[in-house]
Amino acid sequence: MDSKKQKEIGDKIQALRKKKDLTQEELAKKANLPYQTLTKIESNVITKPSIQTVAKIAKGLGVSIDELIK
């Protein structure tokens, strides 16, 4: 029951990306990640990205790592 309340990291990334008006391609470039990796994370195909990847995405979005994982 709790797991659904806990938003998937991909959902959070997508929501923040849209809030900042970035396309997936733009965020992938800013985060220095392959576009495919970002799309897989956002669509929750990859549900546990590495901390390095999370750090790159956080930096690309201009948010703290904490903001993405809490």
RONUGU-383429 format. One line per 5 residues: number of its first residue (from 1); for each residue y, z negated, x negated of N, C-alpha, C. Coordinates in steps of 0.001 Angstrom, whole numbers, padded with zeros to 6 digits, always signed. Example, Ala and Ser with C-alpha at 12.3 -4.5 7.8 and 13.67 -1.06 7.14 Angstrom:
RONUGU-383429
1	-005690:-007800:-013190:-004500:-007800:-012300:-003300:-007800:-013200  -002250:-007080:-012850:-001060:-007140:-013670:+000030:-007870:-012900
***
This chain:
RONUGU-383429
1	-001198:+000000:-000820:+000000:+000000:+000000:+001267:+000000:-000867  +001263:-000796:-001934:+002426:-000866:-002811:+002679:+000428:-003569  +001600:+001151:-003898:+001748:+002352:-004724:+002635:+003412:-004057  +002636:+003485:-002745:+003492:+004463:-002071:+004954:+004019:-002096  +005183:+002708:-002067:+006545:+002200:-002142:+007136:+002532:-003509
6	+006317:+002426:-004542:+006724:+002770:-005907:+006827:+004288:-005982  +008040:+004789:-006069:+008250:+006237:-006133:+007619:+006794:-007410  +006997:+007943:-007288:+006469:+008600:-008482:+007626:+008958:-009404  +007363:+008924:-010708:+008424:+009240:-011670:+008959:+010653:-011440  +008089:+011580:-011069:+008518:+012951:-010810:+009527:+013035:-009681
11	+009303:+012218:-008648:+010224:+012201:-007504:+011595:+011670:-007930  +011572:+010646:-008778:+012837:+010070:-009259:+013595:+011086:-010098  +012871:+011749:-011001:+013502:+012745:-011871:+014124:+013848:-011021  +013356:+014326:-010048:+013852:+015399:-009183:+015100:+014957:-008413  +015073:+013753:-007871:+016213:+013251:-007109:+017457:+013132:-007994
16	+017281:+012587:-009196:+018417:+012450:-010117:+018927:+013815:-010556  +018013:+014726:-010808:+018398:+016077:-011245:+019233:+016751:-010157  +018796:+016641:-008909:+019536:+017270:-007809:+020893:+016599:-007603  +020919:+015272:-007778:+022168:+014528:-007645:+023178:+015014:-008679  +022694:+015362:-009858:+023569:+015833:-010932:+023750:+017349:-010889
21	+023205:+017964:-009834:+023376:+019391:-009612:+022862:+020241:-010782  +021686:+019882:-011282:+021062:+020641:-012372:+019835:+021368:-011830  +019581:+022559:-012349:+018333:+023244:-012010:+017251:+022694:-012936  +015998:+022974:-012602:+014906:+022534:-013475:+015081:+023148:-014864  +015485:+024399:-014894:+015669:+025090:-016164:+016755:+024424:-017011
26	+017866:+024073:-016369:+018965:+023423:-017088:+018532:+022073:-017649  +017814:+021301:-016826:+017363:+019992:-017298:+016351:+020150:-018431  +015449:+021100:-018304:+014454:+021331:-019353:+015153:+021633:-020682  +016197:+022464:-020621:+016967:+022787:-021835:+017661:+021548:-022393  +018338:+020802:-021516:+019044:+019586:-021951:+018075:+018569:-022548
31	+016891:+018480:-021961:+015904:+017495:-022405:+015056:+018030:-023561  +015282:+019297:-023912:+014525:+019926:-024987:+013019:+019871:-024699  +012667:+020235:-023474:+011265:+020237:-023036:+010911:+021615:-022497  +009624:+021983:-022605:+009221:+023244:-021955:+009443:+023136:-020444  +009924:+024227:-019860:+010171:+024286:-018418:+008922:+023882:-017625
36	+007741:+024386:-018061:+006489:+024085:-017354:+006199:+022587:-017332  +006483:+021926:-018435:+006243:+020476:-018504:+007085:+019758:-017465  +008360:+020112:-017401:+009256:+019470:-016435:+008789:+019726:-015000  +008418:+020962:-014690:+007990:+021260:-013315:+006709:+020494:-012969  +005816:+020355:-013935:+004572:+019603:-013673:+004849:+018132:-013429
41	+005820:+017581:-014172:+006179:+016175:-013969:+006841:+016005:-012607  +007773:+016886:-012285:+008485:+016783:-011001:+007552:+016953:-009811  +006529:+017785:-009963:+005610:+017988:-008832:+004438:+017008:-008898  +004554:+016029:-009793:+003561:+014965:-009928:+002170:+015466:-010299  +002112:+016610:-010993:+000855:+017067:-011582:+000618:+016177:-012803
46	+001691:+015935:-013564:+001662:+014959:-014659:+002314:+013704:-014096  +001521:+012643:-013917:+002066:+011423:-013314:+002401:+010370:-014362  +001858:+010531:-015573:+002152:+009558:-016630:+002603:+010281:-017891  +003834:+010817:-017865:+004327:+011496:-019071:+004501:+010495:-020211  +004439:+010977:-021444:+004597:+010092:-022604:+005997:+009497:-022611
51	+006135:+008370:-023296:+007442:+007711:-023381:+008448:+008623:-024082  +007983:+009434:-025035:+008887:+010373:-025712:+009450:+011371:-024701  +008580:+011868:-023836:+008999:+012829:-022815:+009970:+012178:-021838  +009645:+010966:-021408:+010516:+010240:-020478:+011884:+010011:-021124  +011886:+009671:-022408:+013148:+009435:-023120:+013989:+010709:-023165
56	+013352:+011848:-023416:+014071:+013133:-023461:+014677:+013464:-022098  +013894:+013233:-021044:+014380:+013527:-019692:+015537:+012593:-019337  +015383:+011318:-019669:+016447:+010346:-019394:+017734:+010774:-020097  +017603:+011178:-021352:+018769:+011615:-022125:+019380:+012865:-021478  +018527:+013800:-021067:+018999:+015020:-020420:+019742:+014743:-019120
61	+019301:+013694:-018425:+019943:+013321:-017158:+021122:+012378:-017366  +021229:+011838:-018575:+022299:+010883:-018854:+022062:+009535:-018192  +020782:+009136:-018103:+020442:+007826:-017528:+019576:+007054:-018523  +019370:+005773:-018260:+018515:+004981:-019153:+017046:+005228:-018796  +016175:+004967:-019775:+014734:+005100:-019530:+014339:+004150:-018397
66	+014924:+002955:-018415:+014657:+001956:-017372:+014886:+002503:-015981  +015950:+003271:-015840:+016297:+003834:-014536:+015184:+004751:-014015  +014502:+005439:-014946:+013443:+006355:-014533:+012120:+005644:-014252  +011848:+004552:-014988:+010511:+003963:-014850:+010447:+002738:-013954  +011612:+002190:-013590:+011523:+000991:-012726:+011401:+001353:-011259
***
